[in-house]
Amino acid sequence: MAISEEELLLILQQKFPNAKIKLKDYSLEINDPSFKNIPLVKQHKLVNTALAEVLHSKLHAITIKTKHD
């Protein structure tokens, strides 16, 4: 069973309420102030942890780009 983009956005918005999130064709760009001073690898781990419940069951692949303003 695949996850809808709406469901994926809802999960991300709950975990990162202050983020600007762009999702297109399972390519994710998330801009969150909480990522400031956090290494890129850890930023990606935070996103992967947020998606842990659906990774590999409903979501098999996603491209992640993180940044902060």
C-alpha beads as a LAMMPS data file, in Angstrom:
LAMMPS data file: protein, C-alpha beads

69 atoms
68 bonds

1 atom types
1 bond types

-500.0 500.0 xlo xhi
-500.0 500.0 ylo yhi
-500.0 500.0 zlo zhi

Masses

1 110.0

Atoms # bond

1 1 1 0.000 0.000 0.000
2 1 1 1.430 3.387 -0.983
3 1 1 1.146 6.551 1.045
4 1 1 -0.585 9.585 -0.393
5 1 1 1.236 12.893 -0.616
6 1 1 -1.436 14.394 1.659
7 1 1 -0.789 11.789 4.361
8 1 1 2.956 12.280 4.052
9 1 1 2.587 16.059 4.366
10 1 1 0.378 15.655 7.428
11 1 1 3.005 13.518 9.180
12 1 1 5.742 16.016 8.369
13 1 1 3.671 19.035 9.417
14 1 1 2.964 17.392 12.772
15 1 1 6.648 16.664 13.393
16 1 1 7.968 19.949 11.977
17 1 1 5.218 22.542 12.638
18 1 1 7.430 25.541 11.801
19 1 1 8.785 24.105 8.564
20 1 1 8.174 25.114 4.998
21 1 1 7.613 21.814 3.221
22 1 1 7.630 21.150 -0.503
23 1 1 6.776 17.714 -1.800
24 1 1 6.623 16.741 -5.439
25 1 1 6.784 13.210 -6.767
26 1 1 8.246 11.995 -3.479
27 1 1 11.051 14.506 -3.588
28 1 1 10.967 16.352 -0.286
29 1 1 12.411 19.748 0.548
30 1 1 11.991 20.779 4.158
31 1 1 13.151 24.141 5.464
32 1 1 12.945 24.309 9.248
33 1 1 14.578 26.778 11.644
34 1 1 15.209 23.923 14.089
35 1 1 17.830 22.537 11.677
36 1 1 20.143 25.489 12.399
37 1 1 23.512 24.332 13.792
38 1 1 22.600 20.675 13.209
39 1 1 24.806 18.703 10.789
40 1 1 23.158 17.709 7.517
41 1 1 23.320 13.988 8.288
42 1 1 21.498 14.529 11.594
43 1 1 18.876 16.707 9.839
44 1 1 18.156 13.811 7.480
45 1 1 18.016 11.387 10.408
46 1 1 15.423 13.619 12.092
47 1 1 13.266 13.500 8.963
48 1 1 13.736 9.749 8.601
49 1 1 12.781 9.271 12.258
50 1 1 9.640 11.348 11.707
51 1 1 8.757 9.062 8.803
52 1 1 9.803 5.822 10.523
53 1 1 6.241 4.585 10.909
54 1 1 5.622 4.627 7.154
55 1 1 9.120 4.001 5.794
56 1 1 9.419 0.612 4.101
57 1 1 5.734 -0.196 4.611
58 1 1 3.912 2.591 2.774
59 1 1 6.862 4.672 1.602
60 1 1 9.638 2.858 -0.179
61 1 1 11.752 5.743 -1.425
62 1 1 12.006 9.483 -0.959
63 1 1 14.608 12.098 -1.808
64 1 1 15.235 14.428 1.118
65 1 1 16.718 17.923 1.016
66 1 1 16.889 19.853 4.272
67 1 1 17.844 23.443 4.996
68 1 1 17.175 26.311 7.384
69 1 1 16.840 30.057 7.040

Bonds

1 1 1 2
2 1 2 3
3 1 3 4
4 1 4 5
5 1 5 6
6 1 6 7
7 1 7 8
8 1 8 9
9 1 9 10
10 1 10 11
11 1 11 12
12 1 12 13
13 1 13 14
14 1 14 15
15 1 15 16
16 1 16 17
17 1 17 18
18 1 18 19
19 1 19 20
20 1 20 21
21 1 21 22
22 1 22 23
23 1 23 24
24 1 24 25
25 1 25 26
26 1 26 27
27 1 27 28
28 1 28 29
29 1 29 30
30 1 30 31
31 1 31 32
32 1 32 33
33 1 33 34
34 1 34 35
35 1 35 36
36 1 36 37
37 1 37 38
38 1 38 39
39 1 39 40
40 1 40 41
41 1 41 42
42 1 42 43
43 1 43 44
44 1 44 45
45 1 45 46
46 1 46 47
47 1 47 48
48 1 48 49
49 1 49 50
50 1 50 51
51 1 51 52
52 1 52 53
53 1 53 54
54 1 54 55
55 1 55 56
56 1 56 57
57 1 57 58
58 1 58 59
59 1 59 60
60 1 60 61
61 1 61 62
62 1 62 63
63 1 63 64
64 1 64 65
65 1 65 66
66 1 66 67
67 1 67 68
68 1 68 69
